[in-house]
């Protein structure tokens, strides 16, 4: 069962935000989470804004393109 729990180190011990999610004795793997810096956040917002401006601009597509894109691109059966 894959599950992600967040927490912080306090006094050399990982303290989970929701400690009741894992039963006592559960073996876990701890990996530090790195938050994006301001430049990375700005770049992500910039990219998402650019992509959002393209939303809905494609012309001449079949009305069921979103549902059946694999059919139109790869020839799989329609859904």
RODOSE-775484 format. One record per residue: residue number from 1; x, y, z of N, C-alpha, C in turn. Coordinates in pm, whole numbers. Layout:
BEGIN
<rec k="NUM" n_c1="X" n_c2="Y" n_c3="Z" ca_c1="X" ca_c2="Y" ca_c3="Z" c_c1="X" c_c2="Y" c_c3="Z"/>
...
***
This chain:
BEGIN
<rec k="1" n_c1="85" n_c2="-117" n_c3="0" ca_c1="0" ca_c2="0" ca_c3="0" c_c1="90" c_c2="124" c_c3="0"/>
<rec k="2" n_c1="80" n_c2="206" n_c3="-103" ca_c1="159" ca_c2="329" ca_c3="-111" c_c1="80" c_c2="444" c_c3="-49"/>
<rec k="3" n_c1="146" n_c2="518" n_c3="37" ca_c1="79" ca_c2="629" ca_c3="105" c_c1="185" c_c2="735" c_c3="131"/>
<rec k="4" n_c1="145" n_c2="859" n_c3="125" ca_c1="236" ca_c2="967" ca_c3="155" c_c1="185" c_c2="1042" c_c3="277"/>
<rec k="5" n_c1="272" n_c2="1061" n_c3="373" ca_c1="241" ca_c2="1137" ca_c3="493" c_c1="343" c_c2="1250" c_c3="505"/>
<rec k="6" n_c1="296" n_c2="1367" n_c3="541" ca_c1="387" ca_c2="1480" ca_c3="558" c_c1="419" c_c2="1498" c_c3="706"/>
<rec k="7" n_c1="535" n_c2="1557" n_c3="732" ca_c1="576" ca_c2="1584" ca_c3="868" c_c1="697" c_c2="1674" c_c3="869"/>
<rec k="8" n_c1="747" n_c2="1701" n_c3="988" ca_c1="866" ca_c2="1785" ca_c3="1004" c_c1="956" c_c2="1722" c_c3="1109"/>
<rec k="9" n_c1="1084" n_c2="1752" n_c3="1098" ca_c1="1179" ca_c2="1704" ca_c3="1198" c_c1="1176" c_c2="1800" c_c3="1316"/>
<rec k="10" n_c1="1161" n_c2="1746" n_c3="1435" ca_c1="1162" ca_c2="1825" ca_c3="1558" c_c1="1247" c_c2="1750" c_c3="1661"/>
<rec k="11" n_c1="1359" n_c2="1809" n_c3="1697" ca_c1="1447" ca_c2="1746" ca_c3="1794" c_c1="1502" c_c2="1613" c_c3="1745"/>
<rec k="12" n_c1="1527" n_c2="1603" n_c3="1615" ca_c1="1582" ca_c2="1482" ca_c3="1559" c_c1="1482" c_c2="1371" c_c3="1534"/>
<rec k="13" n_c1="1353" n_c2="1399" n_c3="1553" ca_c1="1248" ca_c2="1300" ca_c3="1535" c_c1="1149" c_c2="1353" c_c3="1431"/>
<rec k="14" n_c1="1106" n_c2="1267" n_c3="1338" ca_c1="1004" ca_c2="1308" ca_c3="1241" c_c1="868" c_c2="1306" c_c3="1309"/>
<rec k="15" n_c1="802" n_c2="1420" n_c3="1308" ca_c1="669" ca_c2="1433" ca_c3="1366" c_c1="570" c_c2="1448" c_c3="1251"/>
<rec k="16" n_c1="481" n_c2="1350" n_c3="1236" ca_c1="385" ca_c2="1350" ca_c3="1127" c_c1="271" c_c2="1448" c_c3="1153"/>
<rec k="17" n_c1="220" n_c2="1508" n_c3="1045" ca_c1="106" ca_c2="1598" ca_c3="1058" c_c1="-18" c_c2="1523" c_c3="1107"/>
<rec k="18" n_c1="-35" n_c2="1399" n_c3="1060" ca_c1="-147" ca_c2="1315" ca_c3="1102" c_c1="-91" c_c2="1182" c_c3="1152"/>
<rec k="19" n_c1="-46" n_c2="1178" n_c3="1275" ca_c1="23" ca_c2="1059" ca_c3="1326" c_c1="-64" c_c2="934" c_c3="1331"/>
<rec k="20" n_c1="-196" n_c2="949" n_c3="1333" ca_c1="-283" ca_c2="833" ca_c3="1344" c_c1="-300" c_c2="757" c_c3="1211"/>
<rec k="21" n_c1="-241" n_c2="809" n_c3="1101" ca_c1="-252" ca_c2="741" ca_c3="972" c_c1="-170" c_c2="613" c_c3="965"/>
<rec k="22" n_c1="-62" n_c2="606" n_c3="1040" ca_c1="26" ca_c2="489" ca_c3="1037" c_c1="24" c_c2="418" c_c3="1172"/>
<rec k="23" n_c1="2" n_c2="287" n_c3="1170" ca_c1="3" ca_c2="215" ca_c3="1296" c_c1="144" c_c2="209" c_c3="1356"/>
<rec k="24" n_c1="152" n_c2="198" n_c3="1486" ca_c1="279" ca_c2="187" ca_c3="1558" c_c1="361" c_c2="73" c_c3="1499"/>
<rec k="25" n_c1="489" n_c2="97" n_c3="1475" ca_c1="578" ca_c2="-6" ca_c3="1423" c_c1="588" c_c2="-11" c_c3="1272"/>
<rec k="26" n_c1="512" n_c2="75" n_c3="1202" ca_c1="518" ca_c2="77" ca_c3="1056" c_c1="657" c_c2="119" c_c3="1010"/>
<rec k="27" n_c1="715" n_c2="44" n_c3="918" ca_c1="844" ca_c2="80" ca_c3="860" c_c1="820" c_c2="185" c_c3="753"/>
<rec k="28" n_c1="896" n_c2="294" n_c3="758" ca_c1="876" ca_c2="404" ca_c3="663" c_c1="1009" c_c2="442" c_c3="598"/>
<rec k="29" n_c1="999" n_c2="513" n_c3="488" ca_c1="1116" ca_c2="571" ca_c3="422" c_c1="1097" c_c2="722" c_c3="427"/>
<rec k="30" n_c1="1199" n_c2="794" n_c3="469" ca_c1="1189" ca_c2="939" ca_c3="483" c_c1="1274" c_c2="1005" c_c3="376"/>
<rec k="31" n_c1="1213" n_c2="1095" n_c3="299" ca_c1="1283" ca_c2="1172" ca_c3="198" c_c1="1253" c_c2="1320" c_c3="220"/>
<rec k="32" n_c1="1355" n_c2="1405" n_c3="222" ca_c1="1328" ca_c2="1548" ca_c3="239" c_c1="1253" c_c2="1604" c_c3="118"/>
<rec k="33" n_c1="1163" n_c2="1695" n_c3="146" ca_c1="1086" ca_c2="1762" ca_c3="41" c_c1="1150" c_c2="1897" c_c3="16"/>
<rec k="34" n_c1="1181" n_c2="1925" n_c3="-109" ca_c1="1237" ca_c2="2056" ca_c3="-141" c_c1="1128" c_c2="2139" c_c3="-207"/>
<rec k="35" n_c1="1108" n_c2="2256" n_c3="-154" ca_c1="1009" ca_c2="2348" ca_c3="-209" c_c1="1074" c_c2="2429" c_c3="-320"/>
<rec k="36" n_c1="999" n_c2="2462" n_c3="-426" ca_c1="1058" ca_c2="2544" ca_c3="-533" c_c1="1092" c_c2="2684" c_c3="-483"/>
<rec k="37" n_c1="1204" n_c2="2738" n_c3="-532" ca_c1="1240" ca_c2="2875" ca_c3="-493" c_c1="1154" c_c2="2974" c_c3="-572"/>
<rec k="38" n_c1="1170" n_c2="3102" n_c3="-546" ca_c1="1085" ca_c2="3204" ca_c3="-610" c_c1="1099" c_c2="3204" c_c3="-761"/>
<rec k="39" n_c1="1222" n_c2="3188" n_c3="-812" ca_c1="1243" ca_c2="3186" ca_c3="-958" c_c1="1173" c_c2="3066" c_c3="-1021"/>
<rec k="40" n_c1="1179" n_c2="2950" n_c3="-954" ca_c1="1113" ca_c2="2831" ca_c3="-1006" c_c1="961" c_c2="2847" c_c3="-1003"/>
<rec k="41" n_c1="909" n_c2="2908" n_c3="-896" ca_c1="764" ca_c2="2932" ca_c3="-888" c_c1="719" c_c2="3025" c_c3="-1000"/>
<rec k="42" n_c1="797" n_c2="3129" n_c3="-1024" ca_c1="763" ca_c2="3227" ca_c3="-1128" c_c1="766" c_c2="3160" c_c3="-1266"/>
<rec k="43" n_c1="866" n_c2="3074" n_c3="-1290" ca_c1="876" ca_c2="3004" ca_c3="-1418" c_c1="757" c_c2="2911" c_c3="-1438"/>
<rec k="44" n_c1="717" n_c2="2839" n_c3="-1332" ca_c1="602" ca_c2="2750" ca_c3="-1342" c_c1="475" c_c2="2827" c_c3="-1371"/>
<rec k="45" n_c1="455" n_c2="2939" n_c3="-1303" ca_c1="337" ca_c2="3020" ca_c3="-1325" c_c1="338" c_c2="3077" c_c3="-1467"/>
<rec k="46" n_c1="455" n_c2="3116" n_c3="-1512" ca_c1="467" ca_c2="3171" ca_c3="-1645" c_c1="432" c_c2="3064" c_c3="-1749"/>
<rec k="47" n_c1="483" n_c2="2943" n_c3="-1732" ca_c1="454" ca_c2="2835" ca_c3="-1825" c_c1="306" c_c2="2799" c_c3="-1823"/>
<rec k="48" n_c1="248" n_c2="2789" n_c3="-1704" ca_c1="107" ca_c2="2753" ca_c3="-1696" c_c1="20" c_c2="2860" c_c3="-1759"/>
<rec k="49" n_c1="59" n_c2="2986" n_c3="-1743" ca_c1="-16" ca_c2="3094" ca_c3="-1807" c_c1="-9" c_c2="3088" c_c3="-1958"/>
<rec k="50" n_c1="109" n_c2="3056" n_c3="-2010" ca_c1="126" ca_c2="3044" ca_c3="-2155" c_c1="42" c_c2="2929" c_c3="-2209"/>
<rec k="51" n_c1="44" n_c2="2816" n_c3="-2139" ca_c1="-34" ca_c2="2701" ca_c3="-2183" c_c1="-184" c_c2="2729" c_c3="-2174"/>
<rec k="52" n_c1="-225" n_c2="2799" n_c3="-2070" ca_c1="-367" ca_c2="2830" ca_c3="-2053" c_c1="-418" c_c2="2917" c_c3="-2167"/>
<rec k="53" n_c1="-333" n_c2="3006" n_c3="-2218" ca_c1="-376" ca_c2="3091" ca_c3="-2331" c_c1="-404" c_c2="3008" c_c3="-2456"/>
<rec k="54" n_c1="-346" n_c2="2888" n_c3="-2465" ca_c1="-369" ca_c2="2801" ca_c3="-2581" c_c1="-496" c_c2="2718" c_c3="-2567"/>
<rec k="55" n_c1="-550" n_c2="2709" n_c3="-2448" ca_c1="-667" ca_c2="2625" ca_c3="-2424" c_c1="-783" c_c2="2668" c_c3="-2514"/>
<rec k="56" n_c1="-841" n_c2="2572" n_c3="-2583" ca_c1="-959" ca_c2="2597" ca_c3="-2667" c_c1="-929" c_c2="2661" c_c3="-2800"/>
<rec k="57" n_c1="-803" n_c2="2670" n_c3="-2840" ca_c1="-770" ca_c2="2738" ca_c3="-2966" c_c1="-758" c_c2="2645" c_c3="-3085"/>
<rec k="58" n_c1="-753" n_c2="2513" n_c3="-3063" ca_c1="-741" ca_c2="2419" ca_c3="-3175" c_c1="-870" c_c2="2420" c_c3="-3256"/>
<rec k="59" n_c1="-858" n_c2="2424" n_c3="-3388" ca_c1="-975" ca_c2="2429" ca_c3="-3476" c_c1="-983" c_c2="2300" c_c3="-3558"/>
<rec k="60" n_c1="-1105" n_c2="2262" n_c3="-3595" ca_c1="-1127" ca_c2="2151" ca_c3="-3685" c_c1="-1112" c_c2="2013" c_c3="-3623"/>
<rec k="61" n_c1="-1112" n_c2="2003" n_c3="-3493" ca_c1="-1100" ca_c2="1872" ca_c3="-3428" c_c1="-1237" c_c2="1807" c_c3="-3415"/>
<rec k="62" n_c1="-1242" n_c2="1673" n_c3="-3414" ca_c1="-1370" ca_c2="1605" ca_c3="-3394" c_c1="-1427" c_c2="1640" c_c3="-3256"/>
<rec k="63" n_c1="-1558" n_c2="1643" n_c3="-3242" ca_c1="-1618" ca_c2="1680" ca_c3="-3113" c_c1="-1584" c_c2="1584" c_c3="-3000"/>
<rec k="64" n_c1="-1548" n_c2="1459" n_c3="-3032" ca_c1="-1512" ca_c2="1362" ca_c3="-2928" c_c1="-1361" c_c2="1342" c_c3="-2917"/>
<rec k="65" n_c1="-1283" n_c2="1440" n_c3="-2959" ca_c1="-1137" ca_c2="1428" ca_c3="-2959" c_c1="-1081" c_c2="1399" c_c3="-2820"/>
<rec k="66" n_c1="-1130" n_c2="1468" n_c3="-2718" ca_c1="-1078" ca_c2="1448" ca_c3="-2582" c_c1="-1101" c_c2="1304" c_c3="-2537"/>
<rec k="67" n_c1="-1218" n_c2="1252" n_c3="-2565" ca_c1="-1252" ca_c2="1116" ca_c3="-2521" c_c1="-1179" c_c2="1009" c_c3="-2603"/>
<rec k="68" n_c1="-1161" n_c2="1035" n_c3="-2733" ca_c1="-1108" ca_c2="934" ca_c3="-2823" c_c1="-975" c_c2="972" c_c3="-2887"/>
<rec k="69" n_c1="-893" n_c2="1047" n_c3="-2816" ca_c1="-767" ca_c2="1091" ca_c3="-2877" c_c1="-678" c_c2="974" c_c3="-2917"/>
<rec k="70" n_c1="-679" n_c2="865" n_c3="-2841" ca_c1="-598" ca_c2="748" ca_c3="-2879" c_c1="-646" c_c2="688" c_c3="-3012"/>
<rec k="71" n_c1="-778" n_c2="694" n_c3="-3035" ca_c1="-830" ca_c2="645" ca_c3="-3162" c_c1="-777" c_c2="730" c_c3="-3278"/>
<rec k="72" n_c1="-785" n_c2="860" n_c3="-3264" ca_c1="-746" ca_c2="950" ca_c3="-3372" c_c1="-594" c_c2="954" c_c3="-3392"/>
<rec k="73" n_c1="-519" n_c2="935" n_c3="-3286" ca_c1="-373" ca_c2="944" ca_c3="-3296" c_c1="-310" c_c2="807" c_c3="-3326"/>
<rec k="74" n_c1="-360" n_c2="702" n_c3="-3259" ca_c1="-296" ca_c2="571" ca_c3="-3270" c_c1="-382" c_c2="464" c_c3="-3336"/>
<rec k="75" n_c1="-509" n_c2="494" n_c3="-3364" ca_c1="-595" ca_c2="396" ca_c3="-3429" c_c1="-659" c_c2="294" c_c3="-3338"/>
<rec k="76" n_c1="-655" n_c2="317" n_c3="-3205" ca_c1="-721" ca_c2="224" ca_c3="-3113" c_c1="-874" c_c2="236" c_c3="-3130"/>
<rec k="77" n_c1="-950" n_c2="137" n_c3="-3085" ca_c1="-1097" ca_c2="146" ca_c3="-3097" c_c1="-1151" c_c2="267" c_c3="-3019"/>
<rec k="78" n_c1="-1259" n_c2="326" n_c3="-3072" ca_c1="-1324" ca_c2="438" ca_c3="-3003" c_c1="-1389" c_c2="391" c_c3="-2875"/>
<rec k="79" n_c1="-1400" n_c2="483" n_c3="-2780" ca_c1="-1466" ca_c2="453" ca_c3="-2652" c_c1="-1613" c_c2="482" c_c3="-2664"/>
***
